[in-house]
Amino acid sequence: MTPRRRPLRLLALTLLAFALTTLPRGFSAGPTPARSAEPRTIVFFGDSLTAGYGLEEPAAEAYPALIRKKIDAAGLPWRVVNAGLSGETTSGGARRIDWILRQPIDVFVLALGGNDGLRGIEPAISRASLQRIMDRVREKNPAAQIVLAGMMMPPSLGADYVHEFAAMYPALAKKNSAGLIPFLLAGVGGDPALNQPDQIHPTAQGQAVVAETVWKAIQPLLTP
């Protein structure tokens, strides 16, 4: 470069620097690739009803899998985790929850208590265990949305027990500002056509009904 051209080059660089520092905020000097939304996580934490006990293909037919299909069809950026465990009680869930909380959670669906009721466990004990689970979720994920899925017991267990058991779910939901599914098996419980021979666990068709019940409760939490 000759000495006569150096001042012109310096002037050009100065003007370029000035232009770059005075661009309007948000202006881009060139196209930038669009970023897809990071997937968030919804966890279904329950017992055999959530795990899909007795189904031919639990990974595809249990209600969390059907919820995942609805999420995928809607194009929503959510990851679904089925943390159902057959035979799980509320106290067992309280012992297991820390293992699940090793991952970030944005929506937590708590569907436990059925095995407690069938074993005649005092509702006060079940309620305390459910509270411990929700407390741990909130400690690890303060912004997580919690949805509590209620259960009902058959009249054969006695009117007082049945009433006290069912009442603990709305009470806990109110106390913890959580969403509430009044009865997870609404439209399924007691219908022989939608349950397996044990009349406890839904068939694939019954799971589809459960999925619709759950979807109505959680869909508003998953959409922007």
N, C-alpha and C positions, 0 to 999 in steps of 0.2 A: 504494500500500500504506500502511495506517495504521500509526503507531508501535506500536500494541498488537500487531499481527500480526507485526512484524519478528522478535521473539525466538522466536516459534513456528517461523518459517521457518528461522532459523538452527539451531534445535534439530533440525528435520527433516533439514537438510543434514548436520549432524554425525552423526546416527544412520545416514544413508545411507552416508557415507564410512566409518564404522566397519564396517558390514556388508560393504561391498565389500572391505575389507582383511582381513577374517577369514573369507572364503569358503574352503572346503577346496581344497587344491591340485588342479588338474585340473578343477575345477568351472567350467562355462561359464554365464554369465548368459543366454545365448540360443543357438539352434542355429547351427552353423557349417557351411559347405558342405564335403563330403568332397573331399579332394584325390587325384587319380589319381596313381599312381606315375609318376615321370619315366622315360621310356624310356632304357635303357642300350644300348650299341653292341657288336655282335659283327662282327668283320671277318674275311673269308675272303681270305687273301693267297696267291695261287697262280698257276698258269700256265693253259694252254689247257683243262685238265681242269676247273678252277674257272670259267673264263670261259665254258665251254659251247661250245667250238669245234665247228663243223659241225652244230649243232642248228638246227632251223627257227626256234625262238624261245628263244634263250639266256636272255633275261631272265625267262622263265617256266619253262624246263626244266632249266637247270643246277642242280646240287645246292644251291648257296646259296639259290636261289629256292624250292626245295622245302622247305628248312629254314625259310625265312620263313613258308611256308604252315603248317607244323607249329607254329611259334611263335604265329602269329595264331590258329590253331584252339584252342590252349591258353590263349589270352588273356593271354599273357605280355608285359610291357612292354619289348620289345627291338626295336632297329632293326638291320637286317641290311645290311651293306655287302659287295658282291661286288667285291673288288679283284684279280680274276684278269686276267692279261695273257698272251695267246697267245705262245708262244716264250720266255717268261721263264725265265732261269736263276737260280741262287741268287745269283750275283754281281750280276746285273741287279736282283734283288730288294733286295739290300743298298744299291744306289744309289738305288732308288726309295722305300725305306721312309719316309724323312723326309717325303715328300709326303703319304703316307697318315697319318702321325702328327700332322698338323695338327688332327685331331679327337680328342677323348677316346675311349679304347678300354677296354672292360671285359673282353672275351674276344677273343683273337687266335688264329685258326686258321692255322697256317703250313703250306702244302701246296706246297712247291717241291722240286726235285731231279730230277724226271723227265727234263727236258731235259739236265741235266748228265750223267746216266747214258747217255742215248742218244748224247751227243757224246763219251763216253769221258773226261770230265773226272775228274781224280784225286779220289777221295772226300775226301781231306784238305783239298783246296781247297773243295769243296762244304761240308764240315763247318764250316770257318772262316767261310764266308759266312753260313750259317744261324745260327751263333753271333753274328755281328755284328748280324743282324736282330733276334734275341731280345734282345740287349743294348740296342739302341736302343728297342725296345718297353718294356722295363723302366725305362729311363732316363726316358722320357716318361710312362709310366703304371705306377708301381711296384706298384700293386695289381692290375694286369691278370692274368687267367688266360691262360696260353699253352697251346695244344694243337698238337702236332706230328704231321703226317700223314706216315707213312712210305711209301716207294716201294720196288719191287723191280725188278731188271733181268732181261732174258731170259738163259738159260744161254749163249747164243751169245757173250756178252761175256767168258766165261771164269769159272771157278768162283771164283778168288781175288777178282776184281773184284766179282762179284755178292755174295759174302759180305761184303766190306769195305763195299760201298755200303749194303747192308741194315742192317749193324750200326751205322752212324753215327746212325740215328734213335733207337733206344732209349738209346744212350749219351748223346746230347744231351738227351733228355727227362729222364734221371736226373740229369745234371749241373745242369740248369736247373729242376728240380722242376716240370716241365711235364707236361701230359697227353699221352698217346700213342695215336694210331690206328696200329696196327702196319703196315697196308697199306691205303692209300686205296681201291684198286681190288679189295678182297677180294670174291670172288664175281663179279667182272666181267672182270678181266684174263684174257686167253686164251680167253674165251668168244665165238665169232663171232656168236652171236645177240644179244649185248648190246653189241657194238662196231660202229662204222662200218667201211666197207670198208678203211680203213687199219689196222684192228685195234689202234689205239692209243687213239682217243677213243671214249668210251661213246656209245651212242644215248640217246634220251630214256628208254628202259626201263632202260638201264645206269645212267644218272644217278640214277634212282629208287633203285636198289640202293645206290649210293654215298651217297645222302642218308640212307638207313637206317643205314648204317655210321657216318656222321658223327654222326647224331642220338643214337645210343646213347652216344657218347663225350662229347657236350657237354650233353645234356639235364640232368644233375645240376648243371651250372654255371649253368643259366638259371633254375632254379626256386628259390623262397625256401627 
